[in-house]
Amino acid sequence: MKPIRLIASFATVGVWTLLSRIFGFIRDILIAGYLGTGFVAQAFLVAFSLPNMFRRFFAEGAFNMAFVPMFSKKLEGEQDAKDFAQDAFVGLGFILLIFTTIGVVFMPALVLMMASGFAGDARFDLAVSYGRIAFPYILFISLAALISGVLNATGRFVAAAAAPVLLNVIFIMAMVFAAFNATLAVEDVTGGEVAEYIGNHLAWAVPIAGVAQLALVWFAARRAGFTMRLRLPRLTPDLRKLALIAAPAMLAGGVVQINLLVGRQVASFYDGAIAWLSYADRLYQLPLGVVAIALGVVLLPDLSRRLAAGDLEGGREAFNRASELALALTIPAAVALIVIPLPLVSVLFERGAFDSDDTAATALALSVYGLGLPAFVLQKALQPLFFAREDTRRPFYYAAIAMIVNAVIAIGLSIYIGYIAAALATTLAAWVMVWLLWRGSRSMGEAAAFDTRFKHRLWRIILASGLMGGVLIVAVLLVGPALGMAGVRYAALAFVVSVGMGGYFIIGQMIGAFRLSEFKAAMRR
């Protein structure tokens, strides 16, 4: 019965994740249509990125990575799991309340830290205003993430998986409501006041969505017997241990956030670039997220368990098959982002305030991000080789080196190539990180080596992906005019994507890059 529950849980999480991404794209399409890449869009995107940046530490980041294993162990040992969860909830809430207050008071400094290019123009004041409204989201979403960890550890996945959908739904409702009422509420409907009116509604939608997400998981936890109450915090031995475990992970997470900060800083000096990079990031995160979920949920835990148990041969097999499957899914996605970025961005975003110049700039960033897509996924396959051996220091050192590479390229090249230096730096730093991880894994012997089957298939995967790129170009030429027609543009893009996917799988099967039965088996697992 247990495997059946696991499969059902994966399906539940998968369905809600898919819904969240669909609503997320609708949200981004509306933001692009209503706000384009103007000063309101840039101000809002920076303001919204501030709580999202810090949530990597407090929410699904370091704190939760330390909390969930400790809570699960107490739950299995029938210890004081409820008291531990309550103490963690109150302790995290107390820290976040102080942090949120400081953030709201010093919001001008936070905005400068994120986008110093805004200083002295309208974007800065607006970003500060939006930031003060949106920043309390960090409090609500972090507490919601902790409760989601409690629910997941007890085998209850629906509420935690559904919570992210609420954010996008509330965003969509806020924009539609604001756009509908703008003509009545705004005097100058032809100027920038409409965009600011919609931007204000978007800013307020952020903390409202956080409260809704927290409420959803809180009631679910209450039904499960874990009622989180407000009371004075207390520093227990378990919380001290939790802090000690979380601290190293926060350092590693800090490296990633510095990379993001550098990219946004560079982009802030170029009007519209914050929005261009943000929209491009949303597109390339889709295939990255899908493959990362497959690796994280299905394949990589198997690798970690085998290596930890001393099964070196089984560990090598799991590592190679994980890498093989990841690249078989990622390389064609990367080729598609590089070959047809203009049709993708045009169909999804070009309308309203988002014009053809915005499409061209976003498409360029998307193609550069596409070059780094396989590297981001390979990191997910290589890092467990270290983590399974309880070696967290070397990945941290490698991340620090990649951070320096990112900063040097982004800042140094921006003088010559502008905003695109930020995207190029992200991509090159990702490949440096992969090279360092691979080089470091050489000391692990045969257990971390690529086997004959991987080497045999890799070049075939690359060949099949390259040929698919040609198929995509032909498909775009066939339906080119339809991609610009309002009534059929989505159908035309769906046709192009379907032809590309079909061509890839047929070519890959024919030349031995993979077997379709292997994808089916992986999905069943």
C-alpha positions as CSV (number, residue, x, y, z in Angstrom):
1,M,0.0,0.0,0.0
2,K,2.9,2.4,0.7
3,P,4.1,2.6,-2.9
4,I,0.6,3.3,-4.1
5,R,0.4,6.2,-1.6
6,L,3.7,7.5,-2.9
7,I,2.6,7.4,-6.5
8,A,-0.7,9.1,-5.6
9,S,1.2,11.8,-3.7
10,F,3.6,12.4,-6.6
11,A,0.5,12.7,-8.9
12,T,-1.1,15.2,-6.5
13,V,2.0,17.4,-6.2
14,G,2.5,17.2,-10.0
15,V,-1.0,18.3,-10.9
16,W,-1.0,21.2,-8.5
17,T,2.5,22.2,-9.6
18,L,1.3,22.2,-13.2
19,L,-1.7,24.3,-12.3
20,S,0.5,26.7,-10.5
21,R,2.8,27.1,-13.5
22,I,-0.2,27.6,-15.9
23,F,-1.7,30.3,-13.7
24,G,1.8,31.7,-13.3
25,F,2.1,32.1,-17.0
26,I,-1.3,33.7,-17.2
27,R,-0.1,36.1,-14.4
28,D,3.0,37.0,-16.3
29,I,1.1,37.5,-19.6
30,L,-1.2,39.9,-17.9
31,I,1.6,41.8,-16.2
32,A,3.4,42.1,-19.6
33,G,0.2,43.2,-21.3
34,Y,-0.9,45.8,-18.7
35,L,2.5,47.1,-17.5
36,G,4.9,46.1,-20.3
37,T,8.5,46.9,-19.3
38,G,7.9,50.4,-18.1
39,F,8.9,52.0,-14.8
40,V,5.9,50.6,-13.0
41,A,6.7,47.0,-14.1
42,Q,10.4,47.4,-13.1
43,A,9.5,48.9,-9.7
44,F,7.0,46.1,-9.0
45,L,9.3,43.3,-10.1
46,V,12.1,44.6,-7.9
47,A,9.7,45.1,-4.9
48,F,8.3,41.5,-5.3
49,S,11.8,40.0,-5.7
50,L,12.8,41.3,-2.3
51,P,10.6,39.0,-0.1
52,N,11.1,36.2,-2.6
53,M,14.9,36.5,-2.3
54,F,14.8,36.3,1.5
55,R,12.3,33.4,1.5
56,R,15.0,31.2,0.1
57,F,16.6,31.4,3.5
58,F,13.5,31.2,5.7
59,A,10.9,29.3,3.7
60,E,11.9,26.5,1.3
61,G,15.5,27.3,1.9
62,A,17.9,26.6,4.8
63,F,15.5,26.7,7.7
64,N,13.0,24.2,6.2
65,M,15.8,21.9,4.9
66,A,17.0,21.6,8.5
67,F,13.5,21.5,10.1
68,V,11.8,18.8,8.0
69,P,14.4,16.0,8.8
70,M,14.4,16.7,12.5
71,F,10.6,16.8,12.6
72,S,10.3,13.6,10.6
73,K,12.7,11.8,12.9
74,K,10.6,12.9,16.0
75,L,7.4,11.9,14.2
76,E,8.7,8.4,13.4
77,G,10.1,8.0,17.0
78,E,6.8,9.1,18.5
79,Q,8.6,11.9,20.3
80,D,7.4,15.4,21.0
81,A,6.9,16.3,17.3
82,K,4.0,18.6,18.0
83,D,5.9,20.7,20.6
84,F,8.9,20.9,18.3
85,A,6.7,22.1,15.4
86,Q,5.0,24.7,17.7
87,D,8.4,25.9,19.0
88,A,9.8,26.2,15.5
89,F,6.7,28.0,14.3
90,V,6.8,30.6,17.1
91,G,10.6,31.0,16.9
92,L,10.6,31.5,13.2
93,G,7.7,33.9,13.4
94,F,9.4,36.0,16.1
95,I,12.6,36.3,14.0
96,L,10.7,37.1,10.9
97,L,8.5,39.7,12.6
98,I,11.7,41.6,13.7
99,F,13.2,41.1,10.2
100,T,10.1,42.3,8.4
101,T,9.9,45.4,10.6
102,I,13.6,46.2,9.9
103,G,13.0,45.6,6.1
104,V,10.0,47.9,5.9
105,V,11.9,50.7,7.8
106,F,15.0,50.4,5.7
107,M,13.3,49.7,2.4
108,P,15.2,52.4,0.5
109,A,18.5,50.7,1.4
110,L,17.1,47.3,0.3
111,V,16.0,48.7,-3.0
112,L,19.4,50.3,-3.6
113,M,21.0,46.9,-2.7
114,M,18.8,45.2,-5.3
115,A,18.8,47.9,-8.0
116,S,21.0,50.9,-7.4
117,G,20.4,52.0,-11.0
118,F,17.0,53.1,-9.9
119,A,18.5,55.9,-7.8
120,G,17.4,59.4,-8.8
121,D,14.4,58.4,-11.0
122,A,10.7,57.5,-10.6
123,R,11.4,53.8,-10.4
124,F,13.2,54.2,-7.0
125,D,10.3,55.9,-5.1
126,L,7.8,53.5,-6.6
127,A,9.9,50.5,-5.8
128,V,10.2,51.6,-2.2
129,S,6.5,52.2,-1.9
130,Y,5.7,48.8,-3.4
131,G,8.4,47.1,-1.4
132,R,7.0,48.3,1.9
133,I,3.6,46.9,1.0
134,A,4.9,43.6,-0.4
135,F,7.7,42.8,2.1
136,P,5.5,41.3,4.9
137,Y,4.9,38.5,2.4
138,I,8.2,37.0,3.7
139,L,6.6,36.5,7.2
140,F,3.4,34.8,5.9
141,I,5.0,32.6,3.2
142,S,7.9,31.4,5.4
143,L,5.4,30.3,8.2
144,A,3.3,28.7,5.5
145,A,6.4,26.8,4.2
146,L,7.1,25.5,7.7
147,I,3.6,24.2,8.1
148,S,3.8,22.7,4.6
149,G,6.8,20.8,5.8
150,V,4.8,19.5,8.7
151,L,2.0,18.4,6.4
152,N,4.3,16.7,3.9
153,A,6.1,14.8,6.7
154,T,2.8,13.4,7.8
155,G,1.8,12.3,4.2
156,R,-0.6,15.2,3.5
157,F,0.3,16.9,0.3
158,V,-2.8,18.5,-1.1
159,A,-2.9,21.8,0.8
160,A,0.8,22.4,0.6
161,A,0.8,21.7,-3.1
162,A,-2.2,23.9,-3.8
163,A,-1.0,26.9,-1.8
164,P,1.2,28.3,-4.5
165,V,-1.7,28.4,-6.9
166,L,-3.4,30.9,-4.6
167,L,-0.7,33.5,-5.2
168,N,-1.2,33.5,-8.9
169,V,-5.0,33.4,-8.7
170,I,-5.0,36.4,-6.4
171,F,-2.6,38.2,-8.7
172,I,-4.8,37.6,-11.7
173,M,-7.9,38.7,-9.9
174,A,-6.2,41.9,-8.7
175,M,-5.1,42.8,-12.2
176,V,-8.4,42.1,-13.8
177,F,-10.3,44.0,-11.1
178,A,-7.9,47.0,-11.3
179,A,-8.0,47.1,-15.2
180,F,-11.8,46.9,-15.1
181,N,-12.1,49.8,-12.6
182,A,-9.2,51.9,-13.9
183,T,-11.4,53.9,-16.3
184,L,-13.6,54.9,-13.3
185,A,-10.9,55.4,-10.7
186,V,-8.2,57.2,-12.8
187,E,-8.6,60.6,-14.4
188,D,-5.8,60.3,-17.1
189,V,-6.6,56.9,-18.6
190,T,-4.2,57.6,-21.5
191,G,-1.1,58.2,-19.3
192,G,0.9,56.3,-16.8
193,E,-1.7,56.6,-14.0
194,V,-3.5,53.4,-15.1
195,A,-0.2,51.4,-14.9
196,E,0.4,52.8,-11.4
197,Y,-3.2,52.0,-10.4
198,I,-2.8,48.4,-11.5
199,G,0.7,48.3,-9.9
200,N,-0.7,49.4,-6.5
201,H,-3.3,46.5,-6.7
202,L,-0.5,44.1,-7.6
203,A,1.6,45.3,-4.6
204,W,-1.3,44.8,-2.2
205,A,-2.1,41.4,-3.7
206,V,1.3,40.1,-2.5
207,P,0.7,40.2,1.3
208,I,-3.0,39.2,0.8
209,A,-1.8,36.1,-1.1
210,G,0.6,35.4,1.7
211,V,-2.1,35.5,4.3
212,A,-4.3,33.2,2.1
213,Q,-1.5,30.7,1.7
214,L,-0.8,30.7,5.4
215,A,-4.5,30.3,6.2
216,L,-4.9,27.3,3.8
217,V,-2.1,25.3,5.3
218,W,-2.8,26.3,8.9
219,F,-6.4,25.0,8.7
220,A,-5.0,21.8,7.0
221,A,-2.5,21.3,9.8
222,R,-5.2,21.9,12.4
223,R,-7.3,19.1,10.8
224,A,-4.2,16.9,11.0
225,G,-3.9,17.6,14.7
226,F,-1.1,20.2,14.5
227,T,-2.6,23.5,15.7
228,M,-0.1,26.3,15.5
229,R,-0.7,28.9,18.2
230,L,0.8,32.3,18.9
231,R,2.8,32.6,22.2
232,L,6.1,33.8,23.5
233,P,9.1,32.1,21.9
234,R,11.5,29.9,23.9
235,L,15.0,28.8,23.0
236,T,15.0,25.0,23.5
237,P,17.9,22.6,22.9
238,D,16.1,21.4,19.7
239,L,15.9,24.9,18.4
240,R,19.6,25.5,19.1
241,K,20.4,22.3,17.2
242,L,18.0,23.4,14.4
243,A,19.9,26.8,14.1
244,L,23.3,25.0,14.0
245,I,22.1,22.7,11.1
246,A,20.5,25.6,9.2
247,A,23.5,28.0,9.4
248,P,25.8,26.3,6.8
249,A,22.9,25.9,4.4
250,M,22.1,29.6,4.8
251,L,25.7,30.4,3.8
252,A,25.4,28.3,0.6
253,G,22.0,29.9,-0.1
254,G,23.6,33.3,0.3
255,V,26.0,32.6,-2.6
256,V,23.1,32.0,-4.9
257,Q,21.3,35.1,-3.8
258,I,24.4,37.2,-4.4
259,N,24.4,35.9,-7.9
260,L,20.8,37.1,-8.4
261,L,21.6,40.4,-6.8
262,V,24.5,41.1,-9.1
263,G,22.3,40.3,-12.2
264,R,19.6,42.7,-11.0
265,Q,22.1,45.4,-10.2
266,V,23.5,45.3,-13.7
267,A,20.0,45.2,-15.2
268,S,18.8,48.2,-13.1
269,F,21.1,50.5,-15.1
270,Y,19.3,49.7,-18.3
271,D,15.8,50.9,-18.8
272,G,13.5,47.9,-19.2
273,A,16.2,45.3,-18.5
274,I,14.8,44.2,-15.1
275,A,11.5,43.2,-16.9
276,W,13.2,41.6,-19.9
277,L,15.4,39.3,-17.7
278,S,12.4,38.5,-15.5
279,Y,10.1,37.4,-18.3
280,A,13.0,35.4,-19.9
281,D,13.7,33.8,-16.6
282,R,10.1,32.7,-16.2
283,L,10.2,30.9,-19.6
284,Y,13.5,29.0,-19.1
285,Q,12.5,28.1,-15.5
286,L,9.6,25.9,-16.9
287,P,11.7,23.1,-18.4
288,L,14.3,23.6,-15.6
289,G,11.6,23.1,-12.9
290,V,10.0,20.1,-14.6
291,V,13.4,18.2,-14.9
292,A,14.5,19.3,-11.5
293,I,11.3,17.9,-9.9
294,A,11.9,14.6,-11.8
295,L,15.4,14.4,-10.5
296,G,14.7,15.5,-6.9
297,V,11.6,13.5,-6.3
298,V,12.3,10.3,-8.2
299,L,16.0,9.7,-9.1
300,L,18.4,11.6,-6.8
301,P,17.2,10.2,-3.5
302,D,17.9,6.8,-4.8
303,L,21.5,7.8,-5.6
304,S,22.0,9.3,-2.2
305,R,20.6,6.1,-0.4
306,R,22.8,3.8,-2.5
307,L,26.0,5.8,-1.9
308,A,25.3,6.2,1.8
309,A,24.8,2.4,2.1
310,G,28.1,1.7,0.4
311,D,26.5,0.4,-2.8
312,L,29.1,2.0,-5.1
313,E,28.1,0.1,-8.2
314,G,24.4,0.9,-7.7
315,G,25.3,4.5,-7.0
316,R,27.2,4.8,-10.2
317,E,24.3,3.3,-12.1
318,A,21.8,5.7,-10.5
319,F,24.1,8.7,-11.1
320,N,24.5,7.8,-14.8
321,R,20.9,7.1,-15.5
322,A,19.9,10.3,-13.7
323,S,22.3,12.4,-15.7
324,E,21.3,10.6,-18.9
325,L,17.6,11.2,-18.4
326,A,18.1,14.8,-17.3
327,L,20.1,15.6,-20.5
328,A,17.7,13.8,-22.7
329,L,15.0,16.1,-21.5
330,T,17.0,19.3,-21.1
331,I,19.2,19.5,-24.2
332,P,16.3,19.6,-26.6
333,A,14.5,22.2,-24.4
334,A,17.7,24.3,-24.4
335,V,17.9,24.0,-28.3
336,A,14.3,25.2,-28.5
337,L,15.0,28.2,-26.4
338,I,18.0,29.1,-28.5
339,V,16.4,28.4,-31.9
340,I,12.9,29.9,-31.5
341,P,13.0,32.4,-28.7
342,L,11.2,35.1,-30.7
343,P,8.1,33.1,-31.5
344,L,7.9,31.9,-27.8
345,V,8.2,35.4,-26.4
346,S,6.0,37.0,-29.0
347,V,3.1,34.7,-28.6
348,L,3.2,34.6,-24.9
349,F,3.9,38.2,-24.0
350,E,3.6,40.6,-26.9
351,R,0.4,42.5,-26.4
352,G,-0.7,45.7,-24.8
353,A,2.2,47.6,-23.3
354,F,4.7,44.9,-24.3
355,D,5.8,45.8,-27.8
356,S,8.1,44.2,-30.4
357,D,11.2,45.9,-29.0
358,D,10.5,44.2,-25.7
359,T,10.0,40.9,-27.5
360,A,13.4,41.2,-29.2
361,A,15.2,42.1,-25.9
362,T,13.5,39.3,-23.9
363,A,14.1,36.7,-26.6
364,L,17.9,37.5,-26.7
365,A,18.0,37.0,-22.9
366,L,16.0,33.8,-23.2
367,S,18.4,32.3,-25.8
368,V,21.4,33.1,-23.6
369,Y,19.7,31.5,-20.6
370,G,19.0,28.5,-22.8
371,L,22.7,27.9,-23.3
372,G,23.0,27.4,-19.5
373,L,19.9,25.1,-19.1
374,P,21.8,21.8,-19.2
375,A,24.4,23.1,-16.7
376,F,21.7,24.0,-14.1
377,V,20.3,20.5,-14.4
378,L,23.7,18.7,-14.3
379,Q,24.3,20.5,-11.0
380,K,21.3,18.6,-9.6
381,A,22.9,15.3,-10.6
382,L,26.4,16.1,-9.4
383,Q,25.8,17.7,-6.0
384,P,24.3,14.5,-4.4
385,L,27.7,12.8,-5.0
386,F,29.1,15.2,-2.4
387,F,26.0,15.4,-0.1
388,A,25.7,11.6,0.1
389,R,29.2,11.6,1.6
390,E,28.3,14.4,4.0
391,D,30.7,16.7,2.1
392,T,29.0,20.1,2.1
393,R,32.2,22.2,2.2
394,R,33.5,21.6,-1.3
395,P,30.1,22.5,-3.0
396,F,30.1,25.7,-1.0
397,Y,33.6,26.6,-2.1
398,Y,32.7,25.8,-5.7
399,A,29.6,28.0,-5.4
400,A,31.7,30.8,-4.1
401,I,34.1,30.6,-7.1
402,A,31.1,30.6,-9.4
403,M,29.8,33.6,-7.6
404,I,33.1,35.5,-8.3
405,V,32.9,34.4,-12.0
406,N,29.3,35.7,-12.2
407,A,30.2,39.1,-10.7
408,V,33.3,39.6,-12.9
409,I,31.5,38.8,-16.1
410,A,28.2,40.6,-15.3
411,I,29.9,43.8,-14.2
412,G,32.9,43.7,-16.5
413,L,31.0,43.0,-19.7
414,S,28.0,45.2,-19.0
415,I,30.1,48.2,-20.2
416,Y,30.4,46.6,-23.6
417,I,27.3,44.5,-24.2
418,G,24.8,46.1,-21.8
419,Y,22.1,44.2,-19.9
420,I,22.7,40.9,-21.6
421,A,25.9,40.6,-19.6
422,A,23.8,39.6,-16.6
423,A,22.2,36.6,-18.5
424,L,25.6,35.6,-20.0
425,A,27.2,35.7,-16.5
426,T,24.5,33.5,-15.1
427,T,25.0,30.9,-17.9
428,L,28.8,30.9,-17.8
429,A,28.9,30.7,-13.9
430,A,26.6,27.7,-14.1
431,W,29.0,25.9,-16.5
432,V,31.9,26.8,-14.2
433,M,30.0,25.3,-11.3
434,V,29.4,22.1,-13.3
435,W,33.1,21.8,-14.2
436,L,34.2,22.3,-10.6
437,L,31.7,19.7,-9.3
438,W,32.8,17.2,-12.0
439,R,36.4,17.8,-11.3
440,G,35.9,17.5,-7.6
441,S,34.0,14.2,-8.1
442,R,37.1,12.6,-9.8
443,S,38.5,11.8,-6.3
444,M,35.5,9.6,-5.7
445,G,36.6,6.9,-8.1
446,E,34.5,4.8,-10.4
447,A,31.3,5.5,-8.4
448,A,31.2,9.0,-9.8
449,A,32.4,8.2,-13.3
450,F,30.3,8.4,-16.5
451,D,29.9,4.8,-17.9
452,T,30.0,3.6,-21.5
453,R,26.3,3.8,-22.0
454,F,26.2,7.4,-21.0
455,K,29.0,8.4,-23.3
456,H,27.5,6.3,-26.1
457,R,24.1,8.1,-25.8
458,L,25.3,11.7,-25.0
459,W,26.4,12.6,-28.5
460,R,23.2,10.9,-29.9
461,I,21.1,13.1,-27.6
462,I,23.0,16.2,-28.9
463,L,22.5,15.1,-32.5
464,A,18.8,14.4,-32.1
465,S,18.4,17.8,-30.3
466,G,20.2,19.6,-33.2
467,L,18.1,17.9,-35.8
468,M,15.0,18.9,-33.8
469,G,16.2,22.5,-33.9
470,G,16.0,22.2,-37.7
471,V,12.5,20.8,-37.5
472,L,11.5,23.7,-35.3
473,I,12.8,26.2,-37.8
474,V,10.9,24.6,-40.6
475,A,7.7,24.5,-38.5
476,V,8.0,28.2,-37.7
477,L,8.4,29.0,-41.4
478,L,5.3,26.9,-42.2
479,V,3.0,28.7,-39.8
480,G,4.9,32.0,-39.6
481,P,2.0,34.4,-40.3
482,A,-0.3,32.5,-37.9
483,L,2.1,33.2,-35.0
484,G,1.2,36.9,-35.3
485,M,-2.6,36.5,-35.6
486,A,-4.5,37.1,-32.5
487,G,-7.1,34.4,-33.0
488,V,-4.7,31.5,-33.8
489,R,-1.3,32.4,-32.4
490,Y,-1.5,30.0,-29.5
491,A,-2.6,27.1,-31.7
492,A,0.2,27.9,-34.1
493,L,2.8,27.9,-31.3
494,A,1.3,24.6,-29.9
495,F,1.7,23.1,-33.4
496,V,5.4,24.2,-33.6
497,V,6.1,22.8,-30.1
498,S,4.3,19.5,-30.8
499,V,6.1,19.0,-34.2
500,G,9.4,19.7,-32.4
501,M,8.7,17.3,-29.6
502,G,7.4,14.6,-32.0
503,G,10.4,15.0,-34.2
504,Y,12.9,14.8,-31.3
505,F,11.4,11.6,-29.9
506,I,11.2,9.9,-33.3
507,I,14.8,10.9,-34.2
508,G,16.1,10.0,-30.8
509,Q,14.5,6.6,-30.9
510,M,15.8,5.9,-34.4
511,I,19.4,6.8,-33.7
512,G,19.6,5.2,-30.3
513,A,19.7,8.3,-28.1
514,F,17.1,6.7,-25.8
515,R,14.3,4.3,-25.8
516,L,10.8,5.7,-25.3
517,S,10.1,2.8,-22.9
518,E,12.7,4.3,-20.5
519,F,10.7,7.5,-20.2
520,K,7.6,5.6,-19.5
521,A,9.4,3.5,-16.8
522,A,10.7,6.7,-15.2
523,M,7.3,8.2,-15.1
524,R,5.9,5.1,-13.5
525,R,8.6,5.3,-10.8
